[in-house]
Amino acid sequence: MTYHLYITNKNYSSWSLRPWLLLRQLGIPFVEEFRPLTSGSFRQPQWLEFSPVAHVPCLHVLPPTSSSSSSSSSPSGNEKEEKQEEKLVLWESLAIVEFLAEQHPDKPVYPSREASPVARAWARSAVAEMHAGFAALRQEMGMNIGIRVELSGAAFTPALVADLKRVDELWTEGLRRFGGPFLAGNAFTAVDAFYAPVVLRLQTYGGALERMGEEARGYVQRMLELDGIREWVEEALKETGREVLHDAENVEGEGRRLVADLRAK
């Protein structure tokens, strides 16, 4: 099988990062299919070319190319002759992760069922919580890797404070319960990939990390040192495409102050 992962601008797309980082950190080969943002939405009509819902990420799984000829040992016209494999398309990040867990039991997509069923259950639940929740954090600390924004006062709405508190609780629980250095134990797993965009948001928005506990702050530093994270950030900073509406949402409003723009001009 060959994996083709469709993603968009690395500076902005938190959802693209999640499966990309998991594949990269676990050493699962894939072909990156980059499609740039061309409007003020993360769901774009031209992406129907590869995704039934016109958004990213989307994983295409191509069957292996058969080297054998059609004249095999099976007799011509045999009704039991196998049908040619079809391409698989997975258009949700959670579906992609679950598929990878099935296809690569030798890789720690989740903690091993045999070694730690508790950590495995916890990691799956934390992944699902990230997939479905944290609306205030997503909206009020939008993914924008290349800028630095200082938050103060009114920027910390009750909903955002609650989301940050929950992230801190969750990370602290995982690190203490399973021993670190990653959230579900000593190996990087899907739960780390799913919270990686939060790590980068905490770097973008000054004042937010100070609201996290000691364990969470240490985890952020370790994650920022990962080869996959470093590669993603480096490529994000090189992008010259700008999503003007998204940029404005990130820096405008009471209690927000843009202090740096590190992106390529």
KAFEN-V471969 format. One record per pair of residues at least 4 apart in sequence whose C-alpha atoms are under 8 Angstrom apart, sorted by the first residue. I is the first residue (numbers start at 1). J is the second residue. Records with the same first field share a line. If there is no record, write none. Layout:
I->J  J
//
This chain:
1->61  62  63  64
2->29  30  31  61  62  63  64
3->29  30  31  59  60  61  62
4->30  31  32  33  59  60  61  62
5->20  30  31  32  33  57  58  59  60
6->16  32  33  34  35  50  56  57  58  59
7->13  16  32  33  34  35  56  57  58
8->13  16  34  35  36  37  56  57
9->13  34  35  36  37  236  239  241
10->14  16  17  232  233  235  236  239
11->143  144  145  146  233  236  237  239
12->142  143  144  145
13->17  143
14->18  143  197
15->19  56  57  93
16->20  56  57
17->21  193  196  197  232
18->22  93  193  194  195  196  197
19->23  57  93  96  97  193
20->24
21->25  193  228  229
22->26  109  189  190  193
23->27  28  29  30
24->28  29  228
25->188  227  228
26->107  108  109  188
37->41  42  241  243
38->44
39->44  243
40->243  244  245  246
42->55  56
43->47  53  54  55  56
44->48  54  55
45->54
46->54
47->51  54  55
48->52  53  54  55
49->54
50->54  58
51->55  56  58  89  91
52->91
53->91
55->91
56->91  92
57->91  92  93
58->89  90  91  92  93  96
59->89  90  91  96
60->87  88  89  90
61->87  88  89
62->86  87  88
63->85  86  87
68->72
71->75  76
74->78  81
77->81
90->95  96
91->95  96
92->96
93->97
94->98  127  128  131
95->99
96->100
97->101  109  190
98->102
99->103
100->104  109
101->105  107  108  109  110
104->109
105->109
108->112  187  188  189
109->188  189  190
110->120  123  124  189  190  191
111->115  116  117  119  120  123  184  185  187  189
112->116  117  120
113->117  120
116->120
117->121
118->122
119->123  178  184  185
120->124  184
121->125
122->126  184
123->127  183  184  190  191
124->128  191
125->129
126->130  170  191
127->131  190  191  194
128->132
129->133
130->134  194  195
131->194
134->138  163
135->139
136->140  141  159  160  163
137->141  142  159  160  163  164
138->142  143
140->160  250
141->201  205  250
142->201  246  249  250
143->197  200  201
144->201  204  247  250
145->200  201  204  233  236  237
146->204  236  237  261  262  263
147->204  258  259  260  261  262  263
148->203  204  205  206  258  259  260  261
149->204  205  206  250  251  256  257  258  259  260
150->205  206  207  255  256  257  258  259
151->155  156  205  206  207  208  255  256  257
152->156  207  255  256
153->254  255
154->254  255
155->253  254  255  256
156->160  161  255
157->161
158->162
159->163
160->164
161->165
162->166
163->167
164->168  208  211  212
165->169  211  212
166->170
167->171
168->172  212  213  216
169->173
170->174
171->175  183  215  216
172->176  213  215  216
173->177
174->178  179  180  183  184  185
175->179  180  181  182  183  184  185  215
176->180
178->183  184  185  186
179->184  185  186
180->184  185  186
181->185  186  187  219  222
182->186  187  188  189  192  219
183->188  191  192
184->188  189  191
188->192  193
189->193
190->194
191->195
192->196
193->197
195->199
196->200  223
197->201
198->202
199->203  220  223  224
200->204  224
201->205
202->206  208  209
203->209
207->211
208->212
209->217
212->216  217
213->217
214->218
215->219
216->220
217->221
218->222
219->223
220->224
221->225
222->226
223->229
224->229  230
225->229  230
226->230
227->231
228->232
229->233
230->234
231->235
232->236
233->237
234->238
235->239
236->263
237->262  263  264
238->263  264
239->263  264
240->263  264  265
242->247
243->247
244->248
245->249
246->250
247->251
248->252
249->253
251->256  257  258
252->256  257
//
